[in-house]
Amino acid sequence: MPHYTAFFALIIISTAVLLTVFIRKKDKKLVVLLFFIIGMAYVLEYVVFVLFESYDYDPDFMTNEYFDNLFGSLTSQAFAFPIMAMVVAAYQLKFRYILFISAIFMGIEELFLHWDIYTHHWWKTIYTGVLMTIGFSISKIWYVWLTERYMTFVHYATFFLGMLAITSTIMFMLLAYFHNNWFYTGWFASATHDSVNATMIYVCIVTILLVWSVAKEFFVGAGMIIAGLRIVDILLIHYGVLLVSITTSLVLFTLLQAGAFILSVMLQNFIMKNCYGTSKKDVAFPAKNY
C-alpha cells in the first residue's frame, strides 16, 4: 500500500466529518472557530515540528523530501485535529469524551509509527495525547466565548490566528508548487527547511501588520505596510537572504498581500456578523478600548 493512502484516508474522513457537522449545525461560528484552531495548530507545529524537528512524516507523495514531510504535517494540523476540535466544541462534549478522542489520535499515531510512514525523534505519543486534550478543551471554551461580546482579546486572537491559517496555507502551497522564492538564513542544513522556517516568520509578521491595520480601520496604513514590505524585500534580496527566480516575484508579493488585506477585511466582517450579530465595532464592543 502506498504511504500516502493513509494520509489521504485521514483527509477524506476528516472532510466527511466536517461537512456532516456543518450541515447538521448550520452555525457559521463553527467556520470562524475552525480557522482559529488551524491557526493555533500552525503556531504549535511551527515550534515543535519546524524549529525543534520533533518528528518526520513520510507520505511519499511529493518529490521534495521536506515538502513531503510538510504535507504529512498539514494532514494533521489543517484537517484531522482542527476538525475534531470543532466537533468537540459544536457538541460541547464532556471531558471523558475529549480523553477518548485524544486516545484515538494516539492510537492513529502508533499505527503510523508501525507502518513506518511517521517517525519520532525526541517526540513521544503521550505528548500528542496531552496537547490534543488541551487543544480540544480550548476549542470547547473558545466556541462559547465567540458568542459573547466585550471580549476584545478573543476577537483579536480569533482574527489573527484565523488569518494566519489562510495566509500560511496559501504561501506554502505557492512555495511548494512554483518554487519562485526562497529564503536563505543558514539556520537549517536543508535549504527547503530553511526557507519554510523563514517563510513562516515572514508570513506571521505580514499577517500581524495587516490584521492590525484592518482591526484599527487604518486602511491607508495597509498600503503603506505593503509598500514598506517591498523595500524590506529589496534589502533581503540585496543581502542574499531572499532569492527570487522570476522578475515578477515582487509584483506577485504585492498582489498576494493586497489579496490578503482584502481577505482580512472579509474575515473580520464575517467574524463580527456571525459571532456578535453586527458589523459595527461600536455595537459589538461598546464602551471598550478596541
C-alpha positions in Angstrom: 0.0 0.0 0.0 1.4 3.4 -0.9 2.4 5.6 2.1 0.1 8.5 1.0 -3.0 6.2 1.2 -3.2 6.6 5.0 -2.8 10.3 4.8 -5.5 10.8 2.1 -7.8 8.5 4.1 -7.4 10.8 7.1 -8.2 13.8 4.9 -11.3 12.2 3.4 -12.6 11.0 6.7 -12.0 14.4 8.3 -13.6 16.2 5.4 -16.7 14.0 5.7 -17.0 14.7 9.4 -16.6 18.4 8.7 -19.4 18.5 6.1 -21.7 16.4 8.3 -21.3 18.8 11.3 -21.7 21.9 9.1 -24.9 20.5 7.5 -26.4 19.5 10.8 -25.4 22.5 12.9 -25.7 25.3 10.3 -23.7 27.5 12.6 -21.3 29.9 10.9 -19.4 30.4 14.1 -18.0 27.0 13.5 -16.3 28.3 10.4 -14.7 31.0 12.5 -13.7 28.5 15.2 -12.2 26.1 12.6 -9.9 28.8 11.1 -8.9 29.8 14.6 -8.0 26.3 15.6 -6.0 25.7 12.3 -4.0 28.9 13.0 -3.4 27.8 16.6 -2.2 24.4 15.4 0.1 26.0 12.8 1.8 28.1 15.5 2.3 25.0 17.7 3.5 22.9 14.7 6.0 25.7 13.8 7.6 25.5 17.2 7.5 21.7 17.6 7.9 20.4 14.1 9.8 23.2 12.1 12.0 24.7 14.8 12.7 21.7 17.0 12.3 18.8 14.5 10.3 16.6 16.7 9.1 14.1 14.1 9.0 13.3 10.4 6.2 12.3 8.1 6.7 10.1 5.1 3.6 10.2 2.8 5.9 9.7 -0.2 3.6 12.0 -2.2 5.9 14.9 -3.2 9.3 14.6 -4.8 10.9 17.2 -2.4 11.6 15.4 0.8 10.9 18.3 3.2 7.7 19.4 1.3 6.6 15.8 1.5 7.2 15.9 5.3 5.3 19.2 5.5 2.4 17.7 3.5 2.1 15.0 6.2 2.1 17.6 8.9 -0.6 19.6 7.2 -2.8 16.5 7.1 -2.9 16.5 10.8 -2.8 20.2 11.6 -5.1 21.5 8.9 -7.6 18.6 8.8 -7.7 15.9 11.4 -7.0 17.8 14.7 -8.9 21.1 13.9 -12.0 19.3 12.6 -12.2 17.0 15.6 -11.7 20.0 17.9 -14.6 21.7 16.1 -16.7 18.6 16.7 -15.9 18.8 20.4 -16.9 22.4 20.5 -20.0 22.1 18.4 -21.5 19.4 20.6 -19.8 20.6 23.8 -18.6 17.1 24.6 -17.8 16.2 28.2 -14.2 15.8 29.3 -14.4 11.9 29.2 -15.2 12.1 25.5 -12.3 14.5 25.0 -10.0 12.0 26.6 -11.4 9.2 24.4 -10.9 11.2 21.2 -7.3 12.0 22.3 -6.7 8.3 22.9 -7.9 7.6 19.3 -5.4 10.1 17.9 -2.7 8.4 20.0 -3.7 5.1 18.5 -3.5 6.5 15.0 -0.1 7.9 15.7 1.1 4.5 17.0 -0.3 2.9 13.8 1.5 5.3 11.6 4.7 4.6 13.5 4.1 0.8 13.0 3.6 1.4 9.2 6.9 3.4 9.0 5.1 6.4 7.5 5.9 8.5 10.6 9.0 8.7 12.7 9.6 10.2 16.2 12.9 12.0 17.0 12.5 13.2 20.6 8.7 13.3 20.5 6.5 10.8 22.4 3.0 9.7 21.7 1.9 10.8 25.1 2.8 14.4 24.2 0.3 14.2 21.4 -2.4 13.0 23.8 -1.8 15.8 26.3 -1.7 18.5 23.7 -4.8 17.1 21.9 -6.7 17.2 25.3 -5.6 20.8 25.9 -6.4 21.8 22.3 -9.9 20.2 22.4 -10.6 21.9 25.8 -9.5 25.3 24.4 -11.8 24.8 21.4 -14.8 24.0 23.6 -14.3 27.1 25.7 -13.5 29.4 22.7 -16.7 28.4 21.0 -18.7 29.7 24.0 -16.6 32.9 24.1 -17.3 33.6 20.5 -21.0 34.1 21.3 -20.2 36.8 23.9 -19.4 40.5 23.4 -17.0 42.8 25.1 -14.1 40.3 24.7 -11.6 42.2 22.5 -8.8 39.8 23.3 -10.9 36.9 22.0 -11.6 38.8 18.8 -8.0 39.8 18.2 -6.8 36.3 18.8 -9.5 34.7 16.6 -9.0 37.2 13.8 -5.2 36.9 13.8 -5.0 33.1 14.0 -7.8 32.7 11.5 -6.0 34.9 9.1 -2.7 33.2 9.8 -4.2 29.9 8.8 -5.3 31.3 5.4 -2.1 33.2 4.6 0.3 30.4 5.7 -1.6 27.8 3.7 -1.6 30.0 0.5 2.1 30.8 0.8 3.2 27.2 1.4 1.2 26.0 -1.5 2.8 28.6 -3.8 6.2 27.8 -2.4 5.8 24.1 -2.9 4.3 24.4 -6.4 6.1 27.3 -8.0 9.5 27.4 -6.2 9.6 31.1 -7.2 11.2 32.4 -4.0 13.5 31.1 -1.4 14.8 32.4 1.9 18.4 31.5 3.0 19.2 32.2 6.6 21.5 29.3 7.3 19.6 28.1 10.3 19.0 24.6 8.9 21.1 22.3 6.7 18.2 21.6 4.4 17.6 24.5 2.0 13.8 23.8 1.9 13.6 23.5 5.7 15.4 26.8 6.0 13.1 28.5 3.5 9.9 27.1 5.1 11.1 28.4 8.5 11.8 31.9 7.3 8.6 32.0 5.2 6.6 31.2 8.3 8.2 34.1 10.2 7.7 36.4 7.2 4.1 35.4 6.8 3.4 35.8 10.5 4.8 39.4 10.5 2.8 40.3 7.4 -0.3 38.9 8.9 0.1 40.8 12.2 0.6 44.1 10.3 -2.4 43.5 8.0 -4.7 42.3 10.8 -3.7 45.4 12.9 -4.5 47.8 10.1 -7.9 46.2 9.4 -8.8 46.0 13.1 -7.9 49.6 13.6 -9.6 50.5 10.2 -6.3 52.1 9.2 -6.7 51.2 5.6 -4.2 53.8 4.3 -1.7 52.2 6.6 -2.2 48.8 4.9 -1.0 50.3 1.6 2.0 51.8 3.5 2.7 48.5 5.1 2.7 46.7 1.7 4.9 49.3 0.1 7.3 49.1 3.1 7.5 45.3 2.7 8.7 45.8 -0.8 11.6 47.8 0.5 12.3 45.1 3.0 12.2 42.5 0.2 14.7 44.5 -1.9 17.1 44.7 1.1 16.7 40.9 1.7 17.5 40.3 -2.0 20.5 42.6 -1.8 21.9 40.8 1.2 21.2 37.3 -0.3 18.6 36.3 2.3 15.8 36.2 -0.3 16.3 34.7 -3.7 13.6 35.2 -6.4 13.7 33.1 -9.5 11.4 35.2 -11.6 11.5 39.0 -12.1 7.8 39.4 -11.3 8.1 38.0 -7.8 7.9 41.4 -6.1 4.8 42.2 -8.1 3.4 38.8 -7.1 4.1 39.5 -3.5 2.3 42.8 -3.7 -0.7 41.2 -5.3 -0.8 38.4 -2.7 -0.5 40.9 0.2 -3.2 43.1 -1.3 -5.3 40.0 -1.6 -4.5 39.1 2.0 -5.7 42.6 3.0 -9.0 42.1 1.2 -9.4 38.6 2.8 -8.6 40.2 6.2 -11.4 42.7 5.8 -13.8 39.9 4.7 -12.8 37.7 7.6 -13.2 40.4 10.2 -16.7 41.3 8.8 -17.6 37.6 8.8 -16.5 37.2 12.5 -18.3 40.4 13.6 -21.6 39.5 11.8 -21.7 35.8 12.8 -20.3 35.9 16.3 -21.5 39.3 17.5 -24.5 39.9 15.2 -23.2 43.2 13.9 -20.6 44.6 11.5 -20.1 47.7 13.6 -17.4 47.8 16.2 -19.0 50.3 18.5 -22.1 48.0 18.8 -20.0 44.8 19.2 -17.6 46.4 21.7 -19.5 49.3 23.4 -17.5 51.5 25.8 -14.4 49.4 25.1 -11.0 50.3 24.0 -10.9 48.5 20.7 
